[in-house]
Amino acid sequence: MLLPYRKSSKAVGKEQAYRILNSTARTVRIKNTIGTHILRKTFAYHAYKSGHNLSMIQNLLNHSAPSVTLRYIGITKEEMDNIFLTLNL
């Protein structure tokens, strides 16, 4: 059952967000645990794969360097090397 939207001036805490995410996941038959951290990483990964500027993603995640962001979202050296191999320069 999806939770009804309630307008509130209070921010949702980590624990409540976790409960909402997992309740919704169960509703759509996802058995894995869904946390807020995995959503953060997934957002960054898909933003990068969609071609968004890495330095902007780095700033959004408050990382110290682009290399930290790439490691965080799971982009490997091999994947970065493939970019050069697929370009027709």
Secondary structure, DSSP 8 states (H G I E B T S, - for coil): --------SS---HHHHHHHHHHHHHHTT--S---HHHHHHHHHHHHHHTT--HHHHHHHHT-SSHHHHHHHHT--HHHHHHHHHH---
